[in-house]
Amino acid sequence: MHSREDCLQADQRDPLAPFRRQFDLPEGVIYLDGNSLGVLPATAQARSAEAIAREWGQGLVRSWNDAGWFELPTRLGDKLAPLIGAAPGETVVTDTTSLNLFKALAAALRIQQREQPKRRVIVSERDNFPTDLYMAEGMIEFLQQGYQLRLIDEDLPLEQALDDDAAVLMLSHVNYRTGHLYDMADVTRKARERGALTIWDLAHSAGAVPVALNEAGADFAVGCTYKYLNGGPGSPAFIWVARRHQDQFWQPLSGWWGHARPFEMETGYQPAQGIRRYLCGTQPIVSLALVECGLDIARQADMAALRQKSLALTDLFIQLVNERCGEHPLTLITPLEHARRGSHVSFRHPQGYAVMQALIARGVIGDYREPEVLRFGLTPLYLGYADVWDAVDILKQILDSASWDQPRFHRRGAVT
């Protein structure tokens, strides 16, 4: 595509273009940050009013039964399941990604303690999302049993890290900073052959790239619903546990919602059978209700078509930046190979923070990540090819005019 007219024609041919009408997008904004916070589904306001005014306001406590509140985490989990290659009864929508990772890590380590007790190493990636590493550090400190965290990087490849001491491999399917996509099936197979269990963080995968947890033979997975699944700011996350592991050990956050008989108010804890044992406390019903709006849209889309458009949009973005902004100090850090790329594109720039603030001031909303990284989420359900053209055009104007070099753009505050 060599002109904006080419992009407009591609939008007219796009089979996913009608999905844009199912979202409320503000006028004058090109939103390239759906990989951080997805946009508002058009049905969300009516659903929130229903949950608040009718279910809570009129139904009151009766809505735990009459409105299906009690079953909402498992029902949403079953709705999410096809998007991550899971079967019914393997997923619940609940808590945060960090809490769910703690549960999954504890369960995986307990399994290994029973089957391979000499394994005391958690393997992850140095460039993993920080909370994943923090939770592993917290687990190690909590257990006080000589566990270690081993981080793969340029000096320590995955194959070398997966030695006879490795108990669990904990990776993000798509790297939050670079957009690098792991081959889940290949990596899971390598971990299994070396005797390690796998935990996948799907925060930048679910709803953006094809995921096949069961087909890959994965063990555990976690992820959020507020990015590509458009569940709303801070919406509840999810945890997936392969059926073969669900009843082996209960997770450490043994709250009453994970009890086998929660309303009998027994003194001792008895875990529920199946995926319900990975619930903890009383659920945030209004937030859960809104998650369903985004899931209903995502389930309508053909994942193969969505992936094809995602790659086309990211290809176009990379091509246009290289062609139109090539004289500026932009360094692509996202893989060019389709098989290794998620659904966002990242460039480094020496003044990346200021450039992103200038873009946001012009209505192109991406985000910034240290060090020097401009990150652009290309979300196929509500972005088009002309959006990509216009975003790069504004980026070129900012770089050519050095309009980013203003004091207000250099002040660091909360990153949008």
N, C-alpha and C positions, 0 to 999 in steps of 0.2 A: 504494500500500500504506500504510494508515493505522494498522496495528496489527501487533504481532508475530505474531498469528494469521494475518494476511494473508501475511506472509513465510513462515511455516511451510507454508501451503497452496501458495505459489509453489514452494517447495522440493520438495514432493511431485509437482508437475507438471513439474519441470525434467528434460528428457531427458539433461542432462549430469550430474545428481546421482550416478549410479552410479560416475563416475570417481573420486569421493572415496575409494572403497575401494581404489584402486590406489596410495594414498599413505599413509605412516606419519606421522600428525599427533599431536603430544603432547596429552594431555588437559589441559583447562583453558586452552587457548591459542586465540585468534583471530588467525590469522597473516595480516597485511596487508602483508607485506614480500617477497612473491614476485617483485617487480620489482627486488629487490636480491640475494636468494638464494632460489631455489626450494626446496621441501620434498623430503623423501626419498621416492623411489619405493619401493613395497613390495618390489620385486624386487631392489633395489640390494644389500642385504646378502648375498643368495645369490649374486649375480653377482660381488661382490667376493671372496667366499670361493672361488668357482670360479676366478677369475683368479689369485688368490694361491696357493691350496692345490694346485689341479690343474694349471693351465697353467704357472705359475711353479714351484711346488714339485715337481711330478712331471715336467712336460714340459721344464722348464729351457729351454735355448737352442733346443731343437727346436720350441718353440711359435711362434717367428717364422714358421715354415711351417705346422706342424700345427694350430695354433690360429688361424691367419690374422692374426697380429699385424701383419705387414708391410703388408697391404692395409687395415688398420683405418681409417686416416685417409680414404681415398677411399671405402670402403664406407659409413662414417658420413656422409660428405659426400653420397652419393647418397640416403641415408635422409632427410637434412635437406632436400634439394633441393625436394621438393614443398611444404614449409612456407614457402618463400621465393620460390616461382615460378621455380625454376631447373630446368634439364634435367640428366640424368645426365652426369657427367664435367665439371661446372663448379664443384664445391665440394669443399673438403677441410676436415676438422676437425683443427686443429693450433694449436700455439703460443698466444699471448694476443691479445686484440683489439688492443692497442697494437702488437705486432710485426706483425700482419697489416695494420694500417693503414699502417705504414711501408713494407711490401712493395707494397701497392696504390698508395700515393702515389708511390713511386719509379717503378713501372711506368707509371703515368699520365703523369708528367712526362717520362719518356723518350719515350713516344709523341708527346707534344706537341713535344719538342725536335726530333724528326725532321720532323713535319708542320707545326708552327706555332712555329718557334723564337723568335719575338719575344714570345710569351706568357710572362710571368714572375710571375703572381699566383695564389696559392692563396686561394680564397674560402671562408670558413666563417662560423660564427655566433658572436657574442660569448658567448652563453649555451650554447655547445656543451659537452659533457662535457670537463673540463680536459685529460685525457690526449690527446684528439684534437688539441687546439691545441698541446700540448707536443710531440707527435710531428711536427707540421708545422713548428714552430720548429726542432726538431732536424734535420729534413730540410733546411731552408733553410741552417742553419749548416753542415751537412755538405757541401752542394753548392757553396757559396761562388760562386754564379753570378748574384747579383743578384735572387734570388726574394724576394717579399714575401707576407706574410699579411694579407689584407683581411677584416675582420669585419663582417658585416651586423648591424644593430640598428635601433632605432627611428629613428635619424638617417640610416641608410644602408640602404635597401631592397634586396632581392635584385636586382631589375631594374636598378638603378643600379650595383650592384657587378659585375654580369656585363658588363663592357665588353670592348673589343678586347684588353686585356692579360690577361684571365682565362684561365688554363690548366686549372684543376681546381676544381670545386665539391665541397666535402667537408662533408656535413651528417649529423646524426642524424635518422633517420626520425621517432622520437618523442623529444621533449626529456626529458632525465633528471629535470629539476626540475619543470617545469610540466605534462608530459603532452601538450604540443602535438604534433599529428600533421601532418606535411607531406603534401601531395598529391604522391606520388612521380612519377606519370606527368606531371603538369603541370610540376613543377619540372625534371624530367629533360629534358622537351621544350624548355623555355626555355633550359636550359644548352646543349643540343645546337644549338639555333638560333643561339646566340651563340658557338659554337665551343669550348665547354668540355666536358671529360670529367667524369663524376660518380662520386663515391665515397659510398656510403650506409653509415652505421653503424646496424646493426639490433639493437643490444643490448637495446633496450626494445620491439622489434617482433616478432622471431622467436618464434613460439608464442603471441603475444598478439593481433596484428592481422593481417589479410590482407596479404600482401606478394606483389608480382608483378614481379620484377626484369626478366625477359625481356620481358614485355608492356610494361613502362614504357620499355624501351630503355636501361636503366642500363648502366654500364660496369664498375664494381667495387662490392663490398660486403663488409663485415666484421661480426662480431657475436660475442656470447658465448653459452655454452650453460648457464650456471649460474643464469639468472634464470627466465624463463617455460618454459625447456626442461628445468629440473630436473636438470642434469647433475652437480651437486655443487660444493662450494666450490672456486673456482679451476679448475674443469674447463676443458679446452682450448676455444679459440674456433674460429671458422671464417672462411674467406675464400672469396668467390665472385668469379670472373672470367668475364665474357662470353666465349664461345668465340672471337669474332673478335679478341680481344686476347691470348689465352693464349700464343701462340707468337711474338709480336712481339718481346718483350724478356724476358730473365730478370730475376727480382727480385734485389735486391742482397745478400740473405742467402743466398749460394750454398753451402749446406751439402750434405753428401753424400746426404741423402735426396731432394734435388731433382735429383740427377745422373741422366743418361740410363742409365748403367750403374754403379750404386753399388757393386756387389760386385766390379767389376774393378779397383778401387783405382787408377784412373788419376791421374796427376799433375795434369793440367789439368781444368778444369771444363767439362762439356758438359751443358747443361740438358735435362731430360726434356721430352718433348712433352706438351702439355696441362697440366692443372691440377696434376699432380705436381710441376712445377717450382716451385710456390709452397710446397713443404715445405722444411724447413731441416735440422734435426738429428734424432737418434734420438728417437722419440716416447714420451710417458709412458703406457705401455700400461694400467696399472691405472685411471688417470683416464679414458682413452678408453673403456675397457670400461664404466664406469659411465654415461658419456654416453648409451650406447645404451639404457639403461633408461628414461631420460626421453624420448628420441626415440620409442621404441616406444609410449609412452602418447600422446604428442602426435599421432602419425600416425593414431591410432584416432578422434580427434575430428573432427567436421565443422567446418571453419573458419568457415563462415557461422553455424552455431549457436553456436560459441564467441564470435564477435564480437557476436552478438545479446545473449548473456548478459552479456558484458563491459560493453556499453553500458547494459544494464538495471541491473546492479549499481552502476556508477558513477553513473547517474542517481539511483538510490535513495539512495546515500550522500550525494550533493550535496543532494538534497531533504530528507533527514532532518536533516542538519547545519543547513541553513537554517531549518527549521521548529523544531527542538528546541534549537539552540544559537545562535539568531540574535541574542540580546542580548549575546553575547560578541564580542570584537574578532577575528573570523575573517574573512579575506579570501580568497575563491576565486581561484586563479591558473590553474586548468585550464580550457580552453575548454568552453563549454556545447554548442557545435555538435558533433554526432556525427562529422561528417566531419573534424574537427580535433582529436579526442580519442583518446589512446591508452588504456591499461588501468590507469592510476593517477590518483588525485585528490590535488591538493595545495592546502593552505590555509596562509596566513601568519598567525602569531599573534605578538605582541610577545615572548612568553615561550615560543616554540615548542619550544626544547630541553627546558625543564623540563616542559612539558605532555606531550611524547612520552615522557620518562622516567617520568612518572606513569602514562601509559597502559601502558607495558611492565611496570611493577610490578603492574598489574592484569590482565596477561595478554593485552593487546591490543598486538601487536607490529607497529608500523609503523616508519618511520625519519624522521630529521631531516636537512635539508640547509640550509646557509646560503644566504641570510639568512632566518631565522625561519620556515622552511618545514616544515610537517608533511606527510609524504608517505605515502599509503596505496595499496598495490597491491591491486587487486581481480582475483584470479586465478580464472577461471571453472571450472577443472577440479576445484578442491577447496574453493571457498568457496560458501556459499549465501546466500540473502536474509536468513535469520534471523541469520547471522553479522554481516551489515551492521547489522541492527537492534541487536543486542547491543553491537557496537563503538561505535555512536553513543550508545547509552544510557550506556555507561561514560564516554565522552568528556563527555557532559552532566553526569554526576555529578562528574567531576573539575573541570570548569569552574565549576559551580554552587557547589561547596564550596571552591574555590581550593586543593584538596589538592595541586596541583602546586607550591604556594609553600612548599617545604621545602628546607632547605640541601642535602640529599642529591640533589635533583633539579636543582639549579643547577650542581653541579660538572661541569665538562667533562672527559670522558675519551674513550675510543674510542666512536664513535657506533654503536649497535646497528643 
